[in-house]
């Protein structure tokens, strides 16, 4: 029966999606409802509507496949693998690994898998609109669910439509949360009446009809199955109805009773089909040789419409499959799985063989446990972290040896955490922690505990667990303990001023001192980093400077194959920042970015983007910094999180003060919520930029007070603090800050800091003629510094000094240089301040023509602005798509909107309209 009753709203939503697909747009919808409410019928309906205009991919998930990593993605993408060469290399490699097309030496990042899936489906939709249907999505394996959820969130203009059906109350498909959804409820009585009248061929008594409608509470499946169960005499009112009318859980009982009328061979075939997650007819017929049924056994089951066997084995409804499997005697299920394990082995599928052996095991079996563990490690190689966790947990349950069992539980917990399931990871970790006879194991438990805290956003607890892990491991594995301390250094830097005392940077430093490197052990760059960090936080930056520079140099030369490379680079970037070494920061940050992209490491890439963006911002390369912050924000959004710090810093520099104030509040709340003190450091820097550009010096001075801390990452702003103190009339404080800067410049003699020192010297000698050569020295140094930022500020302050000395002609030269540099940078607030000074120096109408971009001036959406900035920077659509985790078609769509809004016709025009592309 094809007619749908009472589903006008649902059909309208689905028709709208199909229409969007036909016009080049994309859309997703999640149908949510109770079992039997009609979700599958709605999928059938939209499939029929799309026939002819759309390519159709459909996957009906089953619970047994939930443990097979990327099972759904394999089924959906397999027909399109010939398009793999069209994808960028990192995405191609990611899919190649999960499909077994290349080695599994490094598991692919799940974000890259999602981007690759988006690219592959988009390539298919470019030829003809594509409809992807997933029924019973609550049974999707976790890896596939994450990838498909990613695709559904990032698609926009690809002629790609995705519809998921999710059964309420069974996991609810967390990876699909946040997508547009439509609840599918029970049918109102009048539509349920229409349905039953359409289903019954013969006589139907109205009283019987109304009783069935009432008893089944508008559930279409319950109603249809109840009618199938009743005799014509009962339906016509001649014979009484059973009391109660079968419904709800009893539906499964109906299915079981239906199978009892089948011949023994057909029942065995049904059980084999229910136990086999591959739904492969070849497997079914091979198993029949050992289970005593043949192809003829399928006929009775197909005649009763319990299942169909074509290219795949498909049950009429998932509840039939569940009913058949769970109603079978345990001994019969065990025998069936044992046979299916033998078939899987014959077909060369060692992982599926292990899975069936585990299902057949009725008591601990170390041989099966080892096979499961091996299967788990192969699954990890393909990036199937959630599936591997399940396999390892089952392996542990079958293990008799307590240490081996604890180790497998620990590895299962770690895999679950990487899969993004901290709740399940914690449960497994608690079980692993029950075994405490091995100190090495105990330490590793604490390391995984730290990762769970990090995933939950509890920075302080993560650092505390890392310190605990290092203490536990130190007596038995000092090498690993010290490697973990590098993680703790980075975590403590993130916590900053919000870290509890027990996990503060000084606490980490003290533990580093307590766990020295044994004389016989080989030294790594990580060891030099640790010793430098300990000296910094215990003895101060002056004592630590030489060690810090040595550590940075060692990390720069570290091989790309070093397992701890990304931790070393992260720590070294922070150390370069607190030394004020802009050159080292730039080198380290860009190396981290390059290595992360080469290795397909998404989390290190996100950290690298933060460091490269900061490096470019400090240099005054605001446009480049904004693009890098855009990429970081897109990465966070792709993972379902938000990142506003970059937008705050850029808004402050651009002079978009209302936006900056709004983002200031958001960043402050985020820092407090997650204990991320580093956010407050850079929030304060953004405040200082806003205040200085508006001449509010007392506020700027207050914002920059943290600059003088030994571990402050705002050393590049110490000179700004001197300016603010001088302008506030706090000469003694200004001299003290200048002395601090002089000490810092001795420790790090780079042009940037030497120029800052010369400018600070000039500022504290504001009324002395000897200030002039110092301003000129600052300009000379800053001409040799990366980017225009410092040079613009030095020209600006020198121009102001000249104007106050009534040397207006010379002042105009330097103020004009500053204004032009600020304007090209996009530093709207400073450009306006320089223009006002230029006007005061006798250059007419300057201030009227140099105003910062207003917060309402930009008509572009956030995504349009990101795309436009990358396009103006020369990136191709494919490059933009890869960097913002979008499809090429969505990029093209956004660019067309940008061109229309800005009235431009080419990328060259975009370059000339950069002022409209700001935040």
C-alpha positions in Angstrom: 0.0 0.0 0.0 1.6 3.2 -1.2 -0.9 5.8 0.2 0.1 7.8 3.3 -2.7 9.0 5.5 -2.5 12.0 7.8 1.1 13.0 6.8 0.5 16.2 4.8 3.0 18.2 6.9 5.7 15.5 6.7 5.2 15.1 2.9 5.3 18.9 2.5 8.7 19.1 4.3 10.1 16.3 2.3 8.8 17.7 -1.0 10.5 21.0 -0.1 13.8 19.3 0.4 13.5 17.5 -3.0 12.6 20.8 -4.7 15.7 22.4 -3.2 17.8 19.6 -4.5 16.4 20.1 -8.0 17.4 23.8 -7.9 21.0 23.2 -6.7 20.5 23.6 -3.0 21.1 21.2 -0.2 19.1 20.2 2.9 18.9 17.7 5.7 16.0 16.4 7.9 15.9 14.0 10.8 12.6 12.2 11.3 12.1 11.2 14.9 9.4 8.9 16.3 8.4 5.7 18.1 8.8 2.3 16.4 6.1 1.7 13.8 5.0 5.2 13.6 5.7 5.4 9.9 9.2 6.8 9.5 10.2 4.1 7.0 7.0 4.7 5.0 8.0 8.4 4.8 11.5 7.4 3.5 9.8 5.2 0.9 7.6 8.1 0.0 10.4 10.6 -0.5 12.4 8.0 -2.4 9.4 7.5 -4.8 9.1 11.3 -5.2 12.8 11.6 -6.1 12.9 8.8 -8.6 14.0 10.1 -12.0 15.3 13.5 -10.8 17.7 12.2 -8.2 20.3 9.5 -7.7 19.4 7.6 -4.6 21.5 6.1 -1.9 19.8 4.3 0.9 21.1 2.5 3.9 18.9 0.7 6.4 21.0 0.4 9.6 20.8 -2.7 11.8 21.9 -3.0 15.4 24.6 -5.6 14.8 26.4 -3.3 12.4 26.7 -0.6 15.0 29.9 -2.3 16.2 31.5 -2.3 12.7 33.4 0.9 12.2 32.4 2.9 9.0 30.0 0.1 8.0 27.4 2.6 6.8 29.9 4.8 5.1 31.2 1.8 3.2 27.8 0.9 1.9 26.9 4.5 0.9 30.2 5.6 -0.6 31.3 2.4 -2.3 29.5 3.1 -5.6 31.4 6.4 -5.8 34.9 5.4 -5.0 35.9 5.9 -8.6 35.7 9.6 -7.9 38.4 9.4 -5.2 41.1 10.9 -7.5 39.1 14.1 -7.6 39.6 14.7 -3.9 42.6 16.6 -2.3 45.4 14.2 -1.2 44.7 14.3 2.6 41.0 13.5 2.0 41.8 10.8 -0.5 44.2 9.2 1.9 41.6 9.3 4.7 39.0 7.4 2.7 41.7 5.1 1.3 42.5 4.0 4.8 39.0 3.3 5.9 38.3 1.4 2.7 41.5 -0.6 3.0 42.9 0.8 -0.2 46.2 1.7 1.4 48.2 1.0 4.6 46.8 1.7 8.0 50.1 3.0 9.5 48.3 6.1 10.8 44.6 6.2 11.6 42.7 8.9 9.6 41.3 11.8 11.5 37.5 11.6 11.7 37.1 15.2 10.6 39.1 14.5 7.4 36.9 11.5 6.8 33.8 13.7 7.0 35.3 16.3 4.7 36.2 13.5 2.2 32.7 12.0 2.4 31.3 15.5 1.7 33.6 15.9 -1.3 32.7 12.5 -2.7 29.0 13.0 -2.4 29.3 16.5 -3.8 31.1 15.2 -6.8 28.3 12.7 -7.4 25.6 15.3 -6.9 27.3 17.6 -9.5 26.2 15.1 -12.2 22.7 14.6 -10.9 21.0 15.7 -7.6 21.6 13.1 -4.9 19.2 11.9 -2.2 20.8 10.0 0.7 18.3 8.1 3.0 19.3 6.4 6.2 16.7 4.4 8.1 17.1 3.4 11.8 19.9 5.8 12.1 20.1 5.1 15.8 21.9 1.9 14.8 24.5 3.6 12.7 28.1 2.8 13.7 29.5 5.8 15.6 32.2 6.6 13.0 29.7 6.7 10.1 27.2 8.7 12.2 29.8 11.4 12.9 30.9 11.5 9.2 27.3 11.7 7.9 26.4 14.3 10.6 29.3 16.4 9.4 28.2 16.2 5.8 24.7 17.2 6.8 25.9 20.2 8.7 28.5 21.5 6.1 26.5 21.1 2.9 24.7 24.1 1.5 24.6 24.4 -2.3 25.4 20.9 -3.7 22.1 19.4 -4.9 22.5 17.0 -2.0 19.6 16.0 0.2 19.9 13.8 3.4 17.0 12.3 5.3 17.5 10.2 8.5 14.9 8.3 10.4 15.6 7.8 14.1 13.8 5.7 16.6 13.1 7.5 19.9 14.6 6.1 23.1 17.6 4.2 21.6 20.6 6.5 21.8 18.7 9.1 19.7 21.7 9.3 17.3 23.7 12.0 19.2 25.8 12.7 16.1 22.7 14.0 14.4 21.6 16.4 17.1 21.2 20.0 16.0 20.1 19.1 12.5 16.6 20.1 11.4 14.2 17.5 12.7 10.6 16.7 12.4 8.7 14.6 15.0 6.6 11.9 13.5 3.7 11.2 15.9 0.8 8.8 16.0 -2.0 9.2 13.5 -5.2 11.1 14.6 -8.2 8.8 14.9 -9.8 9.8 11.6 -6.6 9.0 9.6 -6.1 5.8 11.5 -9.6 4.9 10.5 -8.8 5.6 6.9 -5.7 3.4 7.1 -7.4 0.4 8.6 -10.2 0.7 6.0 -7.6 0.7 3.3 -5.8 -2.3 4.8 -8.8 -4.6 5.3 -9.9 -6.2 2.0 -13.1 -7.9 3.3 -15.9 -6.9 5.7 -14.9 -4.6 8.6 -17.3 -4.0 11.5 -17.3 -0.4 12.6 -17.2 -1.3 16.3 -14.2 -3.6 15.6 -12.6 -0.9 13.5 -12.9 1.7 16.3 -11.6 -0.7 18.9 -8.5 -1.5 16.9 -7.9 2.2 16.3 -8.2 2.9 20.0 -6.1 0.0 21.1 -3.2 0.8 18.7 -3.2 4.5 19.7 -2.7 5.6 16.1 0.5 3.6 15.5 0.4 2.6 11.9 2.6 -0.5 12.2 0.7 -1.7 15.3 -2.6 -1.2 13.4 -1.5 -3.0 10.3 0.1 -5.9 12.2 -3.0 -6.2 14.4 -5.2 -6.6 11.2 -2.8 -9.2 9.8 -3.2 -11.2 13.1 -7.0 -11.1 13.1 -9.2 -13.5 11.2 -11.8 -12.3 8.7 -14.5 -13.4 11.2 -13.0 -11.3 13.9 -12.7 -8.3 11.6 -16.3 -8.6 10.5 -17.5 -8.9 14.0 -18.7 -12.5 13.8 -16.0 -13.7 16.2 -14.8 -11.8 19.3 -11.6 -9.9 19.3 -8.7 -11.0 21.6 -8.4 -9.0 24.8 -6.2 -7.1 24.7 -5.7 -6.4 21.0 -1.9 -7.1 20.3 0.2 -4.0 20.3 3.5 -2.4 21.5 6.0 -5.1 22.6 3.5 -7.7 21.6 4.2 -6.8 18.0 7.5 -8.7 18.2 5.6 -11.6 19.6 3.4 -11.5 16.5 6.5 -11.7 14.4 7.8 -14.7 16.4 4.5 -16.5 16.0 4.6 -15.8 12.3 8.0 -17.6 12.0 6.7 -20.6 14.0 4.5 -21.6 11.1 7.5 -21.8 8.8 9.5 -25.0 8.0 12.6 -25.6 10.1 14.9 -24.7 7.3 13.3 -21.4 6.7 13.5 -20.6 10.5 17.2 -21.4 10.5 17.7 -19.3 7.4 15.9 -16.4 9.1 18.1 -16.7 12.2 21.3 -16.7 10.1 20.1 -13.6 8.2 19.4 -11.9 11.5 22.8 -12.8 13.0 24.8 -11.7 9.9 25.5 -8.0 9.9 26.7 -8.0 6.3 23.3 -8.8 4.7 25.2 -10.5 2.0 23.3 -13.4 0.3 26.6 -15.2 -0.5 27.3 -15.5 3.3 23.7 -16.7 3.8 24.0 -19.5 1.2 27.5 -20.6 2.4 26.2 -20.8 6.0 23.3 -22.9 4.8 25.7 -25.7 3.8 26.6 -26.1 7.5 23.3 -25.2 9.0 21.3 -27.6 6.8 19.2 -25.3 4.7 19.3 -24.4 1.0 18.0 -21.7 -1.3 14.6 -23.3 -1.4 14.3 -22.5 2.4 13.9 -18.8 1.5 10.7 -19.2 -0.4 8.3 -19.6 2.6 9.9 -16.6 4.4 9.6 -14.5 1.3 6.0 -15.6 0.6 5.1 -14.4 4.1 6.9 -11.1 3.4 9.2 -11.6 6.3 12.3 -10.8 4.2 13.5 -10.4 0.6 16.8 -11.7 -0.8 18.1 -9.8 -3.8 21.5 -8.0 -3.8 21.1 -7.7 -0.1 19.1 -9.5 2.5 16.3 -7.2 3.8 13.8 -7.8 6.5 10.3 -6.2 6.1 10.8 -4.3 9.3 13.8 -4.1 11.7 11.5 -5.5 14.5 11.2 -8.7 12.6 15.0 -9.1 12.6 15.2 -8.4 16.3 12.3 -10.7 17.1 13.8 -13.6 15.2 17.2 -13.2 16.8 16.2 -12.7 20.4 13.5 -15.4 20.3 16.0 -18.1 19.2 17.4 -20.4 21.9 20.8 -19.4 23.1 22.4 -22.7 21.9 21.0 -22.1 18.4 22.3 -18.5 18.3 25.8 -19.8 19.5 25.8 -22.4 16.7 24.8 -19.9 14.1 27.5 -17.4 15.0 30.1 -20.2 15.1 29.1 -21.2 11.5 29.1 -17.6 10.4 32.6 -17.2 11.9 33.8 -20.2 9.8 32.2 -18.6 6.7 33.8 -15.3 7.4 37.2 -17.0 7.8 36.7 -18.8 4.5 36.0 -15.4 2.8 39.1 -13.9 4.3 37.3 -11.5 6.6 39.3 -12.1 9.8 37.7 -9.2 11.7 34.1 -10.4 11.1 35.3 -13.9 12.0 36.5 -12.6 15.4 33.2 -10.7 15.9 31.2 -13.9 15.3 33.5 -16.0 17.5 32.9 -13.5 20.3 29.2 -13.7 19.9 29.4 -17.5 20.0 31.5 -17.5 23.2 29.6 -18.5 26.3 32.5 -18.4 28.7 36.0 -16.7 28.8 38.2 -17.8 25.9 41.7 -16.3 25.6 42.1 -17.4 22.0 39.0 -15.6 20.9 40.0 -12.6 23.1 43.3 -12.4 21.2 41.6 -12.5 17.9 39.3 -9.7 19.0 42.2 -7.7 20.1 44.0 -8.1 16.8 40.7 -7.2 15.0 40.5 -4.1 17.2 44.0 -2.9 16.2 43.3 -3.4 12.5 40.1 -1.4 13.0 42.1 1.3 14.7 44.3 1.5 11.7 41.2 2.3 9.6 40.2 5.0 12.1 37.3 3.0 13.6 37.9 4.1 17.2 34.4 3.5 18.5 34.2 0.0 16.9 37.7 -0.8 18.2 36.6 0.2 21.7 33.7 -2.2 21.5 35.9 -5.1 20.2 38.5 -4.4 23.0 35.8 -4.3 25.7 34.4 -7.7 24.5 38.0 -9.0 24.3 38.5 -8.0 27.9 35.3 -9.8 28.9 36.6 -13.0 27.5 40.1 -12.7 29.0 41.0 -14.8 32.0 44.4 -13.1 32.8 43.7 -10.1 35.0 46.6 -7.9 33.8 45.7 -8.6 30.1 42.1 -7.9 30.9 42.9 -4.5 32.5 45.2 -3.6 29.6 42.4 -4.3 27.1 39.9 -2.3 29.1 42.4 0.6 29.3 42.9 0.6 25.5 39.2 0.3 25.0 38.7 3.4 27.2 41.3 5.3 25.3 39.8 4.4 21.9 36.4 5.5 23.2 37.8 8.9 24.2 39.4 9.4 20.8 36.0 8.5 19.3 34.5 11.4 21.3 32.5 9.3 23.8 33.8 10.4 27.2 30.9 8.8 29.1 31.5 5.3 27.7 35.3 6.0 28.1 34.9 6.8 31.7 32.9 3.6 32.4 35.6 1.5 30.7 38.4 3.4 32.5 36.7 2.8 35.9 36.7 -0.9 35.1 40.4 -0.8 34.0 41.3 1.2 37.2 40.0 -1.6 39.4 43.2 -3.4 38.7 45.9 -1.6 40.6 48.8 -4.1 40.9 50.7 -2.5 38.1 52.1 1.0 38.6 52.7 1.5 34.9 49.0 0.6 34.2 47.9 3.0 37.0 49.8 5.8 35.4 48.3 5.2 32.0 44.9 5.2 33.6 45.5 8.7 34.8 46.8 9.8 31.4 43.5 8.6 29.8 41.6 10.3 32.6 43.3 13.6 31.6 42.0 13.1 28.1 38.5 12.6 29.3 38.7 15.8 31.4 40.1 17.6 28.4 37.2 16.4 26.2 34.8 17.6 28.8 36.4 21.1 28.8 37.8 20.8 32.4 41.3 22.2 31.8 42.4 22.2 35.5 41.3 18.6 36.1 43.1 17.5 32.9 46.4 19.0 34.1 46.0 17.5 37.6 45.4 14.0 36.1 48.5 14.4 33.9 50.6 15.3 36.9 49.2 12.3 38.7 50.1 10.1 35.7 53.6 11.4 35.7 54.1 10.7 39.5 52.7 7.1 39.1 54.9 6.4 36.1 58.1 7.9 37.3 59.4 4.9 39.3 58.8 2.5 36.4 59.0 4.5 33.2 60.6 7.9 33.6 60.8 8.4 29.9 57.0 8.2 29.5 56.6 10.2 32.7 58.6 13.1 31.3 56.8 12.9 27.9 53.5 13.3 29.8 55.0 16.3 31.6 55.3 18.0 28.2 51.6 17.5 27.8 51.1 19.0 31.3 53.2 22.0 30.4 50.9 22.7 27.5 47.8 22.1 29.5 49.0 24.4 32.3 49.6 27.1 29.7 46.0 26.8 28.6 44.8 27.0 32.2 46.9 30.0 32.9 45.6 32.2 35.8 42.5 30.1 36.1 44.4 26.9 36.9 44.1 25.5 40.5 47.3 25.8 42.5 47.9 22.1 42.4 47.9 22.1 38.6 49.4 25.5 38.0 52.4 26.2 35.8 54.6 26.4 38.9 53.3 23.0 40.2 54.2 21.5 36.9 57.6 23.1 37.1 58.2 21.7 40.5 57.3 18.2 39.4 59.7 18.5 36.5 62.5 19.3 39.0 61.4 16.3 41.1 61.7 14.0 38.0 65.1 14.7 36.5 66.4 13.0 33.4 68.5 10.0 34.4 72.2 10.4 33.2 72.1 7.3 31.1 68.9 8.2 29.2 69.0 9.8 25.8 67.9 13.5 25.8 65.1 14.7 23.6 64.0 18.2 22.7 61.2 17.6 25.2 63.6 17.2 28.0 65.3 20.6 27.2 61.8 22.1 27.0 60.9 20.7 30.4 64.1 22.0 32.1 63.6 25.4 30.5 60.0 25.6 31.7 60.9 24.6 35.2 63.6 27.2 35.4 61.2 29.8 34.0 58.5 29.3 36.6 60.8 28.7 39.6 63.8 31.1 38.9 62.4 33.6 36.4 62.8 34.4 32.7 66.4 35.8 33.1 67.6 32.5 34.4 65.6 30.5 31.9 66.3 32.5 28.7 69.3 30.5 27.4 67.6 27.2 28.1 64.4 28.4 26.4 66.4 29.5 23.3 68.2 26.1 23.2 64.9 24.3 23.5 63.4 26.2 20.7 66.4 25.5 18.5 66.2 21.8 19.3 62.5 21.6 18.4 63.1 23.5 15.2 65.5 20.7 14.2 63.5 17.8 15.5 62.6 15.2 12.8 59.0 15.0 11.5 58.8 11.4 12.6 59.3 12.2 16.3 56.1 10.8 18.1 56.0 13.8 20.5 56.7 16.4 17.8 53.4 18.3 18.1 53.6 18.5 21.9 57.1 19.9 21.5 56.1 22.4 18.9 53.1 23.6 21.0 55.3 24.1 24.0 58.0 25.8 22.0 55.5 28.2 20.3 54.4 29.3 23.8 58.0 29.7 24.9 58.9 31.8 21.8 55.9 34.1 22.6 56.8 34.7 26.2 60.4 35.5 25.1 59.1 38.0 22.6 60.8 36.1 19.8 58.5 36.8 16.9 60.8 35.2 14.4 61.0 31.9 16.3 57.2 31.9 16.8 56.6 32.3 13.1 59.0 29.5 12.2 57.7 27.1 14.7 54.0 27.8 14.1 54.3 27.4 10.3 56.3 24.2 10.7 53.5 22.9 13.0 50.9 23.8 10.4 52.9 22.1 7.6 53.5 18.9 9.6 49.9 18.7 10.7 48.6 19.0 7.2 51.1 16.5 5.9 50.1 14.0 8.5 46.4 14.7 8.4 46.4 15.5 12.1 43.4 17.7 12.7 43.8 18.6 16.4 47.5 19.7 16.0 46.4 21.7 12.9 43.9 23.6 15.0 46.6 24.5 17.5 48.9 25.5 14.7 46.3 27.8 13.2 46.1 29.6 16.5 49.8 30.1 16.7 50.2 31.1 13.0 47.3 33.5 13.3 48.8 35.1 16.4 52.2 35.4 14.7 50.6 37.2 11.7 48.5 39.5 14.0 51.5 40.6 16.0 53.3 41.4 12.8 50.4 43.6 11.7 49.3 41.3 8.9 45.7 41.5 10.0 44.3 40.1 6.7 46.5 37.0 6.9 45.7 36.6 10.6 42.0 36.9 10.0 42.1 34.1 7.3 43.9 31.8 9.7 41.5 32.6 12.5 38.7 31.9 10.0 40.2 28.4 9.3 40.5 27.8 13.1 36.8 28.8 13.6 35.7 26.6 10.7 37.5 23.7 12.3 35.8 24.3 15.7 32.4 24.7 14.0 33.0 21.4 12.1 33.4 19.7 15.4 30.3 21.3 16.9 32.1 23.9 19.0 32.7 27.7 18.8 35.8 29.8 18.8 35.5 33.6 19.2 39.0 34.8 20.3 40.3 35.3 16.8 37.2 37.3 15.8 37.7 39.5 19.0 41.4 40.2 18.2 40.6 41.1 14.6 37.6 43.3 15.5 39.8 45.2 18.0 42.5 45.9 15.4 39.9 46.8 12.8 38.3 49.4 15.1 35.0 47.6 15.1 34.4 48.5 18.7 30.8 47.3 19.2 31.6 43.9 17.8 34.7 43.7 20.0 32.7 44.5 23.1 30.1 41.8 22.3 32.9 39.2 21.7 34.8 40.3 24.8 31.8 39.1 26.9 31.5 35.8 25.0 35.3 35.0 25.4 35.2 35.9 29.1 32.3 33.5 29.7 34.1 30.8 27.7 37.3 31.2 29.7 35.4 30.9 33.0 33.3 28.0 31.8 36.3 25.9 30.8 39.1 27.2 33.0 41.0 28.5 30.0 43.0 31.4 31.4 44.9 32.0 28.2 41.7 33.4 26.7 41.7 36.1 29.3 45.3 37.1 28.4 44.4 37.7 24.8 41.1 39.3 25.7 43.0 41.8 27.7 45.3 42.4 24.8 42.2 43.1 22.6 41.0 45.6 25.2 44.3 47.4 25.1 44.2 47.7 21.3 40.8 49.2 21.5 41.8 51.6 24.3 45.1 52.7 22.7 43.5 53.3 19.3 41.0 55.6 21.0 43.5 57.3 23.2 42.1 55.9 26.4 45.5 55.3 28.1 44.5 54.6 31.6 42.2 51.7 30.4 45.0 50.4 28.2 47.4 50.4 31.0 45.0 48.5 33.2 44.4 45.9 30.5 48.2 45.4 30.0 49.2 44.9 33.6 49.7 41.1 33.0 52.5 41.9 30.4 55.1 41.9 33.1 54.5 38.5 34.4 57.4 36.0 33.8 55.1 33.7 31.9 53.0 36.3 30.1 52.6 35.8 26.3 52.1 39.5 25.8 55.7 40.5 25.7 55.1 42.0 22.2 52.8 44.6 24.0 55.2 45.7 26.7 56.1 48.8 24.6 52.4 49.7 24.4 52.4 49.6 28.2 55.2 52.2 28.3 53.2 54.4 26.0 50.1 54.1 28.1 52.0 54.8 31.3 53.7 57.9 29.8 50.4 59.3 28.5 48.8 58.8 31.9 51.6 60.8 33.5 52.9 57.8 35.4 56.6 58.4 34.7 58.0 56.2 37.4 55.9 53.3 36.3 56.9 54.0 32.7 60.6 53.9 33.6 60.2 50.6 35.4 58.4 49.0 32.5 61.1 50.4 30.1 63.8 48.7 32.3 61.9 45.4 32.1 61.8 45.7 28.3 65.5 46.4 28.2 66.2 43.2 30.1 63.9 41.3 27.8 65.6 42.7 24.7 69.0 41.6 26.1 67.6 38.1 26.4 66.0 38.1 22.9 67.9 40.4 20.6 65.5 40.4 17.6 64.7 43.5 15.6 61.2 43.6 16.9 62.2 43.9 20.6 65.2 46.2 19.8 62.9 48.5 18.0 60.4 48.3 20.9 63.1 49.3 23.3 64.2 52.2 21.2 60.6 53.5 21.0 60.2 53.0 24.8 63.4 54.9 25.4 62.1 57.7 23.3 58.7 57.8 25.0 60.2 58.1 28.5 62.3 61.0 27.2 59.3 62.6 25.6 60.3 66.2 26.3 64.0 65.7 25.6 65.7 66.4 22.2 67.5 63.1 22.6 64.2 61.3 22.0 64.4 61.9 18.2 67.4 59.6 17.4 65.7 56.9 19.4 62.5 57.2 17.4 64.5 57.0 14.2 66.4 53.9 15.6 63.0 52.3 16.4 61.9 52.9 12.8 65.2 51.4 11.4 64.7 48.2 13.6 61.1 47.9 12.7 61.8 48.2 9.0 63.6 44.9 9.5 60.8 43.3 11.4 58.2 40.9 10.0 55.1 42.8 8.9 54.1 46.5 9.1 52.5 46.6 12.5 55.4 47.8 14.6 56.7 50.1 11.9 53.4 51.8 11.6 53.2 52.4 15.4 56.8 53.8 15.4 56.1 56.2 12.6 52.8 57.2 14.4 54.4 58.0 17.7 57.3 59.8 16.1 54.9 61.8 14.1 52.9 62.7 17.2 56.2 63.8 18.9 57.2 66.0 16.0 53.7 67.6 15.9 53.9 68.5 19.6 57.3 70.0 18.9 55.6 72.2 16.2 57.6 70.5 13.4 54.4 70.0 11.4 55.9 69.4 8.0 58.1 66.6 9.2 55.2 65.3 11.4 52.9 65.1 8.4 55.4 62.8 6.6 55.6 60.3 9.4 51.9 60.5 10.3 51.0 60.0 6.6 53.3 56.9 6.5 51.6 55.6 9.7 48.1 56.3 8.3 48.9 54.6 5.0 50.4 51.6 6.7 47.4 51.3 9.1 45.0 51.6 6.3 46.7 48.9 4.2 46.7 46.7 7.3 43.0 47.3 7.9 43.7 48.7 11.3 40.8 51.0 11.3 41.0 52.4 14.8 44.7 53.3 14.5 44.2 54.7 11.0 41.6 57.1 12.3 43.8 58.1 15.2 46.7 58.8 12.8 44.4 60.7 10.4 43.2 62.9 13.3 46.8 63.7 14.2 47.6 64.4 10.5 44.6 66.8 10.5 45.9 68.5 13.6 49.3 68.8 11.8 47.7 70.9 9.1 46.6 68.2 6.5 43.0 69.1 5.8 40.0 66.7 5.8 42.1 63.7 6.9 39.8 62.4 9.6 36.7 62.6 7.6 38.1 60.2 5.0 39.7 57.7 7.3 37.1 56.0 9.6 37.2 52.5 10.8 34.7 50.0 9.2 31.5 50.2 11.1 30.0 47.0 12.6 26.9 47.3 10.4 28.8 48.3 7.2 29.5 44.7 6.1 26.4 43.1 4.5 28.1 39.7 4.1 27.4 36.8 6.4 30.2 35.3 8.4 30.6 32.4 6.0 30.5 34.7 3.0 33.2 36.9 4.5 35.4 33.9 5.2 35.1 32.7 1.6 35.6 36.2 0.2 38.8 36.8 2.2 40.3 33.5 1.0 39.3 34.2 -2.6 40.7 37.7 -2.4 43.9 36.2 -1.1 44.2 34.1 -4.3 42.9 30.7 -3.1 41.0 28.6 -5.6 37.5 27.3 -4.8 38.9 23.9 -4.1 41.5 25.3 -1.7 38.8 27.4 0.1 36.6 24.3 0.4 39.4 22.3 1.9 40.4 25.0 4.4 36.8 25.8 5.5 35.5 22.2 5.5 32.9 23.0 2.8 32.2 21.6 -0.6 33.4 23.3 -3.8 29.8 24.0 -4.8 29.0 25.7 -1.5 32.1 27.9 -2.0 31.0 28.8 -5.5 27.5 29.6 -4.2 28.8 31.9 -1.5 31.2 33.6 -4.0 28.3 34.4 -6.3 26.4 35.9 -3.4 29.5 38.0 -2.4 29.9 39.3 -6.0 26.3 40.3 -6.1 26.2 42.0 -2.7 29.5 43.9 -3.4 28.7 44.6 -7.0 32.0 43.0 -8.2 32.7 40.6 -11.0 36.1 39.0 -10.3 38.6 38.0 -7.7 40.6 41.0 -8.7 37.7 43.2 -7.8 37.5 41.5 -4.5 41.1 42.4 -3.8 40.3 46.0 -4.5 37.3 45.8 -2.1 39.0 44.3 0.9 37.6 47.0 3.2 34.2 45.3 2.8 35.5 41.9 3.7 36.3 42.5 7.4 34.8 40.8 10.4 
